[in-house]
């Protein structure tokens, strides 16, 4: 699954770059967008963890509105 993880990380990176300048993003909206774009076979929890990790590195806050 390393290739799929790389594709998902790239999709998360694109999603976060589209939201540059936004201090807070919605977990629910972000996960919905990621699932639509990637059709990811990962669990929601794994996608949430990846999103939180990558958002934190960029200094963004994710609202846990799941």
N, C-alpha and C positions, 0 to 999 in steps of 0.2 A: 503493500500500500504506500510505499514512499512516494511514488509518482503522483498518486491521488492527493496525498498530503501536500505536496509541492503545489499542485494546481489549486487546492483549496486555500493555501496560504497566499498564493498570488491573487486569488479572488478577494480575499479579505484585505490584502494590501490595496487593491484597486478601490474597494468599497470605502476604506478609511481615507484614501487620498481624495476621493470625491467629497468627503465630509471635512476636508481640511478647513480649519478655522472654527469648526463647531466644537464647543466645549464638551457637550454631552450628547451621546447617541443612544438610541433605543435598542436594547437587546432584541426585543421581539421583532422589530422592523428589520434589523440587520440580519438576523437568522433567517427570516422569511426571504429576504433578498438573496442571501447566500444559497439557500436551498433551491430557489428558482434558477439561479445562474449555474450552479454546479451540479445539481441533482445528487448531492453528496450522499454517499452510503454510510457516512459516519453517524454516530449518535448525536442528538441535539446537545448533550452535555459536552461532547468532544468539541463540537463547533463553538459552543459558548466559551470553553476554556481557551481555544485558539484565538477567538475574537478578543477576549479579555486580555490575554497576554500581549497581543499585537497592539491593541489600543493603548495599553499601559506604557509600552515603549514609546509611543507617539505622544504621551501626555494627555490622552483623551480619557474621559470618564464614560462608562457604559451604565445606563440605567437598567437595573435588573427588573424589568417589567414583564417577565415571562409568565 
